[in-house]
């Protein structure tokens, strides 16, 4: 499984286990925003009073890899797999820089 490096920017809702707003930029520099349960994106024990921003990770499946016109290694990813995550506007497929991805072993 892969994860995209992202940032928790704020606490959204106290409903257990807590909902946070996360974001990451795509390869074009556009920020994509997500509202997700805290344990899905972070292992930190955060709450409404925590200092933000905080690092987090959004799980994804890598669909394809390639290079852009500037020679940067890029990947098309889908956040719908494995945990059904989509952005606040319903998008789940993104083009990101490979440097934004980390592969997790054993999950």
ZAMIDREN-336637 format. One record per residue: residue in one letter; x, y, z of N, C-alpha, C in turn. Coordinates in steps of 0.2 Angstrom, whole numbers, plus 2048, in hexadecimal, padded with zeros to 3 digits. Example, Ala and Ser with C-alpha at 12.3 -4.5 7.8 and 13.67 -1.06 7.14 Angstrom:
<rs>
A8427E482783E7EA8278427F0827;S8407F58238447FB824840800827;
</rs>
This chain:
<rs>
X8047FA800800800800804806800;X80280B7FD8068127FC802817800;X80581C803802822806805828803;X80182D802803834800804838806;X80A83B80680B84080C80684680B;X8038478117FE84D8117FF850817;X7FA8558187FB85A81E7F485A821;X7F38598287ED85B82B7ED86282C;X7E886682A7E886D82B7E3870830;X7DE86B8327D986D8377D586883A;X7D38698407CE8648427C7866840;X7C386183D7BC86383B7B786183F;X7B785B8427B18598467B385484C;X7B08558527B28518587AE84A857;X7AA8498537A78428527AC83D852;X7AC8388577B18338587B282F851;X7B882E84F7BE82F8537C2836852;X7BE83B84F7C084184D7C2842845;X7BF8478437C084883B7C584E83A;X7C984D8367CE8538347CE85482D;X7D085A82B7D185C8247D885C822;X7DA85881D7E085781B7E185A813;X7E785B8117E885D80B7EF85A808;X7EF85A8017F68597FE7F685C7F7;X7FB85E7F57FB8617EE7FC85C7E9;X7F985D7E37FB8587DD80185A7DA;X8038577D48098597D18098607CD;X8028637CD8018697CA80186F7CF;X80286D7D58028727DB7FB8737DE;X7F68707DB7EF8717DE7EE86D7E4;X7EB8707E97EA86D7F07E38697EF;X7E38637F27DD85F7F27DC85E7FA;X7D685F7FC7D485F8037CF859804;X7D085680A7CD85080C7CA850813;X7C484E8157C284E81C7C284681D;X7C68448227C783D8247C783C82B;X7C683682D7C68348347CE834836;X7CF83783C7D683883E7DA83183E;X7D882B8407DC8258407DE823839;X7DA8258347DB82382D7E182682A;X7E382C82D7E883082A7EE83282E;X7ED8308357F383283A7F282D840;X7F882C8437F88288497F982D84F;X7FA83384E7FA8388537F4839857;X7F483A85E7EE83B8627EC842862;X7E984485C7E784B85B7E084C85D;X7DF85385F7D88558607D785C85E;X7D185F8607D086685E7D586B860;X7D886A8667DD86E8697E486D866;X7E58688627EC8678607EE86D85B;X7F586E85B7F88738567F887084F;X7F587484A7F58728437F987783F;X7FC87583A7FC86E836800869839;X7FE86383780185D839802858833;X80885483380985082D80484A82E;X8028478287FE8418287FF83D821;X7FB8388207FC83481A7F5832818;X7F48328117EE82F80E7F082980A;X7EC82480C7EE81D8087EB81E801;X7EF81A7FD7ED81A7F57F08147F2;X7ED8137EC7F080E7E77F38127E1;X7F98107E07FC8137DA7F980F7D4;X7F78137CF7F48117C97F98117C3;X7FD8167C38028167BD80881B7C0;X80D81A7BC81381E7BE8168217B7;X8198277B781C8297B182182F7B3;X8228337AE82683A7AF82283F7AB;X8228457AE81F84B7AB82484E7A6;X8228547A382685779F82C85A7A2;X82C85B7A883285E7AC8378587AE;X8358527AC83984C7AE83884A7B5;X83384C7B983184A7C082E8437BF;X82F83F7C482C8397C482583A7C8;X81F8387C48198397C78158327C7;X80F8337CB80B82D7CB80482F7CB;X80082B7C87F982B7C97F78277CE;X7F382A7D37F18267D97E98267DA;X7E78217DD7E08217DF7DF8207E7;X7DC8257EA7DB8247F17D48217F3;X7D081F7EE7CB81A7F07CD8147F2;X7D38117F07D580B7F27DB80D7F7;X7DC80A7FC7D88047FF7D3806804;X7D280D8067CD80E80B7C881380A;X7C68148037C18188017C181F802;X7C78228027C88298037C782D7FD;X7C38337FD7C38377F77C383E7FA;X7C58437F67C584A7F87BE84D7F9;X7BE8537FC7B88567FE7B38577F8;X7B68587F27B28587EC7B28527E8;X7B384C7EB7B28467E87B78437E4;X7BD8467E37C28437DF7C683E7E3;X7C88397DF7CC8337E27D28327DE;X7D38347D87D98337D47DD8397D3;X7E38397D47E883F7D47EE83D7D1;X7F28427CE7F98417CC7FD8457D1;X8028417D48068447D980D8427D7;X8128467DA8198447D981B83E7DD;X81F83A7DB8208347DE8248357E5;X82783B7E582A83C7EC82583D7F1;X81F83E7F081983F7F58178387F7;X8198337F481782C7F681C8287FA;X8198247FF81D820803819819803;X81D81480181A80D80281B80A808;X81580880B8158048128157FD811;X8197FA81581A7F28148157EF819;X8137E981880F7E581D8087E881E;X8057EC8197FE7EE81A7FA7EC815;
</rs>
